[in-house]
Amino acid sequence: MASSSRKTPTIAQVRASTVRGKGADYHDQAGYHWIDDHIATPMSVYPEYRESRQSFGLNVLGTLVVEIEADDGTVGFAVTTAGEIGAWIVEKHLARFLEGRPVTDLERIWDQMYRSTLFYGRRGVVLNAISAVDLALYDLLGRLRGEPVYALLGGPVRDELQFYATGARPDVAKELGFIGGKMPLHHGPAEGEEGLRKNLDALADMRERVGEDFWLMWDCWMSLDVDYATRLARGAAEHGLRWIEEALIPDDYWGYAQLKRQVPPGMLVTTGEHEATRWGFRQLLETGVDIIQPDVGWCGGITELLKISALADSHGTMVVPHGSSVYSYHFVVTRTNSPFAEFLMMHETAEKVVPMFEPLLLGEPVPVNGRLRVPETPGFGVELNPDVERERPFTH
């Protein structure tokens, strides 16, 4: 019997470019947007930085686009938040671990990128860059095999995804078919008892609008301390708050353990969008939080998210990734411990469903009536919009 062997494609070139305005750095908005309207942050202790998150530089990074070209000319890509810093890391440091390697060397490449950057990395923008490379590799491998990324991960465990919506208008989200609405918290501890009352009044008003059975959650974006978060949670219990999210700074694992013990029975404590790697999430899972929310574009990519998810599953903890559009969808649809997904409402007033990374990606799917069947298009199923200007600030 004749046998034939097919040569595994190798990586010919890695390229990193940047984009300003919207895209993966969705905080980089011009003009009014709900996502930058007096939202509580760690910087809210300083009055001059309370009104706008852009005022303290939340949008300074911009979007990083990583393209990986195989030796047959096929190109896979991914996007994240990392901008020029991330582009420098990819071009000047990480590219050496990819070029000339088989496209299938996902584990070896990830391990070498992570180990080689430990002396200045471990979290933050370095892991964002590693994540983008990893996601681009999955996109490339899917394109080469003619399969969606979810097929590379073992295939779907459900026919479609169901979503909750993050934005300023949960009442509109309910009308649009979402299972719940997560609101930004507007006032932090530095705004005192008046701010606390305003937070609870806003929750009470929204509960009246949406009725009793619709999930309402708060995104606290690292802005609180344990005492304030506890009082807020207890005050919110009468209004049926489903969960309190990212109440504390990411490094306060001890605080999360204490908060979990102190919130009212039945209220969930969730966090993790600013955590990274299996080791960071091991610490977080040991606090007893109910849901972890890794961002696949920040935590280490899919290669690492698979390990994080398995670790969470062994703790009986749900994994509901932070935003990330198609990069999350292809993962969530393959995991039994990820029963629903987040959709970030990027319309200026959160009153319409628009693609999260608009206008950067073409073919980006969005939920209809709060649900989405993940497309079977190879890779992540999206393309870069040629009309969006990109700059390649570094080469190697």
C-alpha positions in Angstrom: 0.0 0.0 0.0 1.4 3.3 -1.0 1.8 5.9 1.7 2.0 9.6 1.4 3.3 12.2 3.8 2.2 15.8 4.0 4.8 18.2 5.1 3.8 20.3 8.1 3.8 24.0 7.1 6.4 26.1 8.9 6.2 29.7 10.0 7.9 32.1 7.5 7.4 35.5 9.0 5.8 37.2 12.1 4.6 40.8 11.7 3.3 43.2 14.4 1.3 46.4 13.6 -0.7 48.9 15.5 -4.0 50.7 15.2 -5.3 53.8 16.9 -9.0 54.3 17.7 -11.5 51.6 18.7 -10.5 48.1 17.6 -9.1 45.8 20.3 -8.4 48.8 22.5 -12.1 49.5 22.9 -11.4 52.2 25.5 -9.8 54.3 22.8 -13.0 56.1 21.9 -13.5 59.6 20.5 -16.5 61.6 21.8 -19.1 60.4 24.3 -19.2 56.7 25.2 -20.8 55.0 28.1 -17.6 53.1 28.8 -15.9 56.4 29.8 -18.6 58.1 31.8 -17.7 58.6 35.4 -16.9 54.9 36.1 -15.3 53.9 39.4 -11.6 52.9 39.0 -8.6 52.5 41.2 -7.8 56.1 40.3 -11.1 57.4 41.6 -9.3 58.2 44.9 -8.0 61.2 43.0 -10.9 63.6 42.2 -9.2 64.9 39.0 -9.3 61.4 37.5 -12.9 60.4 38.3 -14.9 61.7 35.4 -13.0 59.9 32.6 -10.9 56.8 32.5 -9.0 58.2 29.5 -7.9 61.1 31.8 -5.5 58.7 33.5 -4.4 57.0 30.3 -6.6 53.9 29.9 -6.4 54.3 26.1 -2.7 54.9 25.8 -1.8 51.5 24.5 -3.9 51.1 21.3 -4.5 47.9 19.3 -1.8 45.3 18.5 -2.3 43.2 15.4 -0.1 40.1 15.0 0.1 38.4 11.6 1.8 35.0 11.2 2.6 33.9 7.6 3.2 30.2 6.8 5.7 29.1 4.1 2.8 28.5 1.7 1.6 32.1 2.0 -1.3 31.5 4.3 -1.7 34.2 7.0 -3.3 34.0 10.4 -3.8 37.0 12.6 -5.1 38.1 16.0 -5.7 41.4 17.8 -5.3 42.5 21.4 -4.6 45.6 23.5 -0.8 46.3 23.5 0.0 48.9 20.9 3.6 49.9 20.1 5.0 48.3 23.3 3.5 45.0 22.3 4.7 45.3 18.7 8.2 45.8 19.9 8.0 42.7 22.1 6.7 40.6 19.2 9.1 41.9 16.6 12.3 42.2 18.7 11.9 39.2 21.1 9.1 36.7 20.4 9.5 36.3 16.7 12.7 34.3 17.1 10.7 31.4 18.7 8.3 31.2 15.7 10.1 31.7 12.4 11.2 28.4 11.0 9.1 26.3 13.4 6.2 24.1 12.4 2.9 25.8 12.7 1.7 23.0 15.0 4.4 23.7 17.7 1.9 25.6 19.8 3.1 24.2 23.2 6.8 24.6 22.5 6.3 28.2 21.2 4.1 29.2 24.1 6.6 27.8 26.6 9.6 29.5 25.1 7.8 32.8 24.8 6.8 32.7 28.5 10.0 31.4 29.9 12.1 33.8 27.9 10.2 36.9 29.1 9.9 36.0 32.8 12.6 38.5 33.7 10.4 41.4 32.6 7.0 39.8 31.9 4.7 37.3 33.8 1.6 39.6 33.4 0.4 42.7 31.7 1.5 43.9 28.3 4.0 41.0 27.8 1.2 38.4 28.3 -1.0 40.4 26.0 1.6 40.1 23.3 2.1 36.4 24.0 -1.7 36.0 23.8 -1.9 37.7 20.4 0.8 35.5 19.0 -0.9 32.4 20.4 -4.3 33.4 19.0 -2.8 34.2 15.6 -1.2 30.7 15.5 -4.6 29.1 16.2 -6.1 31.2 13.4 -3.3 30.2 11.0 -3.7 26.5 11.9 -7.4 26.6 11.4 -7.0 28.2 8.0 -4.4 25.7 7.0 -6.7 22.8 8.0 -9.9 24.4 6.7 -11.4 24.2 10.2 -12.8 26.6 12.7 -10.7 27.0 15.9 -13.4 25.4 18.0 -12.8 22.2 16.0 -9.1 22.3 16.9 -10.2 22.4 20.6 -12.3 19.3 20.5 -15.5 20.5 19.0 -18.6 22.3 20.4 -20.5 21.0 23.5 -23.6 23.1 22.6 -25.3 24.2 19.5 -25.2 27.9 20.3 -23.9 30.4 22.8 -26.2 32.5 25.1 -25.0 35.9 26.3 -25.3 38.5 29.0 -24.6 42.1 27.9 -22.2 44.5 29.5 -23.2 48.1 29.2 -25.0 51.1 30.7 -28.5 49.9 29.6 -29.5 46.5 31.0 -33.1 47.4 30.3 -32.3 47.6 26.6 -30.3 44.4 26.8 -33.3 42.6 28.1 -35.4 43.8 25.2 -32.6 42.6 22.9 -32.8 39.0 24.3 -29.8 38.9 26.6 -30.0 36.7 29.8 -28.7 39.5 32.0 -27.1 42.9 32.1 -23.9 44.0 33.8 -23.6 47.7 34.7 -20.5 49.8 35.4 -20.3 51.0 39.0 -20.1 54.8 39.0 -19.0 55.7 42.5 -16.1 54.4 44.6 -15.2 54.6 48.3 -13.7 58.0 48.0 -17.1 59.4 47.1 -18.4 58.4 50.6 -21.9 57.5 51.7 -23.5 59.8 49.1 -21.7 57.7 46.4 -22.8 54.5 48.0 -26.4 55.7 48.0 -26.2 56.7 44.4 -24.9 53.3 43.4 -27.7 51.5 45.3 -30.3 53.9 43.9 -29.2 53.2 40.3 -29.4 49.5 41.0 -32.9 49.8 42.5 -34.0 51.9 39.5 -32.7 49.3 37.0 -34.3 46.5 38.9 -37.6 48.2 38.7 -37.1 48.6 34.9 -36.1 45.0 34.1 -38.3 43.1 36.6 -37.3 40.3 39.1 -36.1 37.5 36.8 -33.5 39.3 34.7 -29.9 39.0 35.9 -28.3 42.3 37.1 -24.5 42.4 37.9 -22.0 45.1 38.8 -18.6 45.6 37.2 -16.5 47.4 39.9 -13.3 47.5 37.8 -10.8 47.1 40.7 -12.1 50.2 42.5 -13.2 49.1 45.9 -11.9 47.9 49.2 -13.2 44.9 51.2 -15.3 47.0 53.6 -17.0 49.1 50.9 -17.5 46.1 48.7 -19.1 44.2 51.6 -21.5 47.0 52.4 -22.3 47.5 48.7 -23.1 43.8 48.3 -25.3 43.7 51.4 -27.2 46.8 50.2 -27.6 45.3 46.8 -29.0 42.0 48.0 -32.5 43.4 48.4 -32.4 44.3 44.7 -31.3 40.8 43.6 -27.8 41.6 42.4 -26.5 38.4 40.7 -22.8 39.0 41.2 -20.3 41.6 42.2 -17.3 41.7 39.7 -13.7 42.6 40.1 -14.4 44.5 43.3 -10.7 44.6 44.4 -7.3 45.1 42.8 -6.2 41.9 41.2 -3.3 41.3 43.6 -5.5 41.2 46.7 -6.2 37.5 46.8 -6.7 37.6 50.6 -9.3 40.3 50.1 -11.2 38.2 47.6 -11.2 35.3 50.1 -12.6 37.6 52.8 -15.2 39.2 50.5 -16.4 35.8 49.4 -17.0 35.0 53.1 -18.8 38.2 53.7 -21.2 38.7 50.8 -24.9 37.8 51.3 -25.8 34.1 50.6 -26.5 33.4 46.9 -24.6 36.5 45.6 -21.6 35.5 43.4 -18.1 36.9 43.6 -16.4 37.0 40.2 -13.1 38.4 38.9 -10.1 37.6 36.7 -10.0 39.7 33.6 -6.7 41.3 34.8 -5.2 38.0 35.9 -2.9 35.9 33.8 -1.5 32.4 33.5 -2.4 29.1 35.2 -0.3 30.2 38.2 -2.1 33.5 38.7 -5.5 31.7 38.4 -4.4 29.0 40.8 -4.0 31.6 43.5 -7.3 33.2 42.5 -9.2 29.9 42.5 -7.9 29.2 46.0 -9.8 32.3 47.3 -13.1 30.5 46.5 -14.5 33.0 44.0 -17.5 31.7 42.1 -16.6 32.6 38.5 -13.3 33.4 36.9 -13.3 35.7 33.9 -10.0 35.5 32.0 -9.5 37.5 28.9 -8.1 35.2 26.2 -6.2 38.2 24.7 -4.5 39.0 28.0 -4.2 35.8 30.0 -1.9 33.9 27.7 -4.0 33.0 24.7 -6.0 29.8 24.1 -3.0 27.5 24.9 -3.0 28.9 28.4 -6.7 29.3 28.8 -7.2 25.6 28.2 -5.0 25.0 31.3 -6.8 27.7 33.3 -10.2 26.2 32.4 -9.1 22.7 33.4 -7.8 24.0 36.7 -11.1 25.9 37.3 -13.1 22.8 36.4 -11.3 20.8 39.0 -12.3 23.4 41.6 -16.0 23.3 40.4 -15.7 26.9 39.2 -17.2 28.4 36.1 -15.1 30.1 33.5 -16.9 33.0 31.7 -14.2 34.8 29.7 -14.1 38.6 29.6 -15.3 40.0 26.3 -12.9 39.3 23.4 -15.5 38.5 20.7 -14.6 35.6 18.4 -11.5 34.8 20.4 -13.7 33.9 23.3 -16.6 32.4 21.3 -14.6 29.6 19.8 -13.3 28.6 23.3 -16.6 28.9 25.3 -18.6 26.8 22.8 -16.2 23.9 23.6 -16.3 24.0 27.4 -19.0 22.5 29.7 -17.9 24.8 32.6 -18.4 27.9 30.4 -22.3 27.9 30.2 -22.7 31.4 28.8 -20.6 34.3 27.5 -20.2 38.0 27.8 -21.1 40.5 25.0 -19.6 43.9 25.4 -22.1 46.6 24.1 -19.8 48.9 22.2 -22.6 51.1 20.9 -22.0 54.6 22.3 -25.1 54.5 24.5 -25.4 50.7 24.7 -28.7 50.7 22.9 -27.7 48.7 19.8 -25.8 45.5 19.1 -22.7 46.3 17.2 -19.5 44.2 16.6 -17.1 44.6 19.5 -14.0 45.3 17.5 -15.7 47.4 14.9 -14.4 48.6 12.4 -11.2 46.6 12.6 -12.6 43.2 11.8 -14.7 42.1 8.8 -17.2 39.2 9.3 -17.3 39.6 13.1 -20.5 37.8 14.3 -22.9 39.3 16.9 -25.7 37.8 18.9 -29.3 37.9 17.7 -31.8 37.7 20.5 -29.0 37.1 22.9 -27.8 34.0 21.1 -25.1 33.0 18.5 -24.2 30.0 16.5 -20.4 30.1 16.1 -19.7 30.2 12.3 -17.8 27.2 10.7 -15.5 29.6 8.8 -11.8 28.4 9.1 -9.7 29.9 11.9 -11.6 32.5 13.9 -13.7 33.4 10.9 -12.8 37.1 10.6 -10.6 39.2 8.4 -8.7 42.5 8.9 -10.5 45.5 7.4 -8.2 46.9 4.7 -9.7 50.3 5.1 -8.4 50.6 8.7 -5.0 52.1 8.7 -2.2 50.1 10.4 1.4 50.9 11.1 4.3 48.5 11.5 6.5 50.5 13.9 9.3 47.9 14.2 10.8 45.2 12.1 13.3 42.4 12.7 
